[in-house]
């Protein structure tokens, strides 16, 4: 399965007074997920596929207060607790969109996010998931039923800014679940090792990489 990211620009900041204190609680709210339309990355999520996965994510993560998101652009499906900035507290369907709400946490990354919001920063959100794609007759990449959310929303810098969009899918990287965590397939690591080797050591490096690859097949 590939790592898939989708970016949404239209989220707003909400502040609520904390009872019996002068402090404020910060939330972000807006469209987190969309289906049945071709997005800017040329992908489309069928409504049933999206709904089934969001309902699972709601039961297993949101309702159990473990639906976390990070600050930034993680390049792994795993949630890094040291980078968590917020907790997704709700997702509700409106048409073919899922409207999300997330609470900014008092973590180091959460405090950075809060500082950005207080300073008037224009932030967006990015979903992160695993899934396979299949091209349809119209040339649209359709997300298949193995779609699996890692998080409904990471907080990212304004996605509408020049060069802020990154490719939503890491074309050369597949992920597998090993010993309780996601890892890149060995073939991708081998490719990276070969490509980074100077030409004069290419033969030696190729032999070493091939031997290492065979060990992982055992």
C-alpha positions in Angstrom: 0.0 0.0 0.0 1.1 3.6 -0.6 1.2 6.5 1.8 -1.5 8.9 0.7 -1.8 12.5 1.8 -4.6 15.0 1.0 -4.6 18.7 1.8 -7.5 20.9 2.7 -7.1 24.7 3.1 -10.4 25.8 4.6 -10.1 25.2 8.3 -10.9 27.8 11.0 -9.6 28.4 14.5 -12.1 28.4 17.3 -11.4 29.5 20.9 -13.5 28.6 23.9 -13.1 29.9 27.5 -11.9 27.3 30.0 -14.3 27.2 33.0 -13.1 29.0 36.1 -9.9 30.2 34.4 -8.8 33.0 32.1 -7.3 30.6 29.7 -8.6 29.7 26.3 -9.0 26.3 24.6 -8.1 26.3 21.0 -9.7 24.1 18.3 -9.5 23.8 14.5 -12.6 23.0 12.5 -13.4 22.5 8.9 -13.5 20.0 6.0 -11.0 17.2 6.8 -12.0 14.6 4.2 -13.8 14.6 0.9 -15.2 11.9 -1.4 -16.8 11.4 -4.8 -14.8 14.1 -6.5 -11.5 14.3 -8.3 -9.1 16.3 -6.1 -6.1 18.4 -6.9 -3.9 15.3 -6.8 -5.9 13.6 -9.5 -7.4 11.1 -7.0 -11.0 10.2 -6.1 -12.3 8.5 -3.0 -15.6 6.6 -3.6 -18.2 7.6 -1.0 -18.7 4.1 0.4 -14.9 3.6 0.7 -14.5 6.8 2.6 -17.6 6.3 4.8 -16.6 2.8 5.8 -13.1 3.8 6.9 -14.2 7.0 8.7 -16.8 5.0 10.6 -14.0 2.6 11.7 -11.7 5.4 12.5 -14.4 7.0 14.6 -15.1 3.9 16.7 -11.5 2.8 17.1 -9.8 6.2 17.6 -12.0 9.3 17.9 -14.5 7.8 20.4 -11.6 6.4 22.5 -9.7 9.7 22.6 -6.8 8.4 20.6 -7.2 10.1 17.2 -4.1 12.2 17.2 -2.5 14.4 14.5 0.9 15.9 14.2 2.3 19.3 13.3 4.0 19.2 9.9 4.4 16.7 7.0 5.3 13.3 8.4 6.6 10.8 5.8 5.4 7.7 7.6 2.0 6.2 8.3 2.9 5.9 12.0 1.8 8.5 14.6 4.9 10.0 16.4 3.7 10.8 19.9 6.6 13.3 20.4 5.2 15.3 17.4 1.5 15.2 18.3 -0.1 18.7 18.4 -3.8 18.0 18.6 -6.5 15.4 19.1 -9.4 14.9 16.7 -12.6 15.1 18.8 -15.3 14.7 16.1 -16.1 14.0 12.5 -19.6 14.5 11.0 -20.7 14.0 7.5 -22.1 16.8 5.4 -23.0 15.8 1.9 -19.9 14.0 0.6 -17.6 15.8 3.0 -16.5 15.0 6.5 -16.3 18.0 8.8 -13.7 17.6 11.5 -13.0 19.3 14.9 -9.7 18.9 16.7 -8.5 20.1 20.1 -5.0 21.7 20.3 -3.1 19.9 23.1 -0.7 21.2 25.7 2.2 19.4 24.1 5.4 21.0 22.7 4.0 20.8 19.2 0.6 21.8 20.3 2.0 25.0 21.9 3.7 25.8 18.6 0.4 25.3 16.8 -1.3 27.5 19.3 1.3 30.2 19.0 0.8 30.2 15.2 -2.9 30.5 15.6 -2.6 33.3 18.1 -0.3 35.1 15.6 -2.9 34.8 12.9 -1.3 32.1 10.8 -3.3 30.6 8.0 -3.1 26.8 8.6 -4.4 23.9 6.7 -4.9 20.2 7.5 -3.7 17.0 5.7 -5.1 13.6 6.1 -2.6 10.7 6.1 -3.5 7.2 5.1 -2.5 3.9 3.4 -4.1 2.5 0.3 -3.8 1.3 -3.2 -4.9 3.2 -6.3 -6.4 2.1 -9.6 -6.7 4.2 -12.7 -10.2 4.4 -14.2 -11.2 5.0 -17.8 -11.3 8.8 -17.2 -7.7 8.8 -16.0 -8.6 9.3 -12.4 -6.7 7.4 -9.6 -9.4 5.7 -7.6 -8.7 4.8 -4.0 -9.5 1.2 -3.3 -11.3 -0.6 -0.4 -8.0 -1.2 1.5 -8.0 2.5 2.4 -6.7 2.9 6.0 -6.5 6.2 7.8 -3.5 7.0 10.0 -5.0 10.4 10.9 -7.8 12.5 9.6 -5.8 15.6 10.0 -2.2 16.7 10.5 -1.7 20.5 10.8 0.3 22.0 7.9 1.4 25.4 6.7 -1.0 27.2 4.3 -1.3 24.7 1.5 -2.2 27.5 -1.0 1.2 29.0 -0.8 3.7 28.5 -3.7 5.5 25.1 -3.4 3.6 24.2 -0.3 1.9 21.2 -1.9 3.9 18.0 -1.8 3.1 14.9 -3.7 0.3 13.1 -1.9 1.6 9.7 -2.7 5.2 8.5 -2.3 5.3 6.7 -5.7 8.4 4.5 -5.0 7.6 3.5 -1.4 5.4 0.7 -0.1 4.7 0.2 3.6 4.3 -3.1 5.5 3.3 -3.7 9.1 6.2 -5.4 11.0 6.3 -6.0 14.8 3.6 -3.4 15.6 4.9 -0.6 13.4 5.0 0.4 9.7 8.2 0.0 7.8 9.3 0.7 4.2 9.7 -2.5 2.2 13.3 -3.7 1.9 13.3 -3.3 -1.8 12.9 0.5 -1.4 15.8 0.7 1.0 17.9 -1.4 -1.4 17.1 1.0 -4.2 18.1 4.0 -2.1 21.4 2.4 -1.1 22.3 1.6 -4.7 21.4 5.1 -6.0 23.5 6.8 -3.3 26.6 4.8 -4.0 29.5 6.3 -6.0 30.0 4.7 -9.5 33.4 3.3 -8.6 31.8 1.2 -5.8 28.6 0.3 -7.6 29.5 -3.4 -8.3 30.5 -4.0 -4.7 27.5 -2.2 -3.3 25.1 -4.1 -5.7 26.5 -7.4 -4.4 26.1 -6.3 -0.7 22.6 -5.0 -1.3 21.6 -8.2 -3.1 22.9 -10.4 -0.3 21.1 -8.2 2.3 17.9 -8.4 0.3 18.1 -12.2 0.1 18.5 -12.4 3.9 15.2 -10.5 4.4 13.4 -13.0 2.1 14.2 -15.9 4.4 
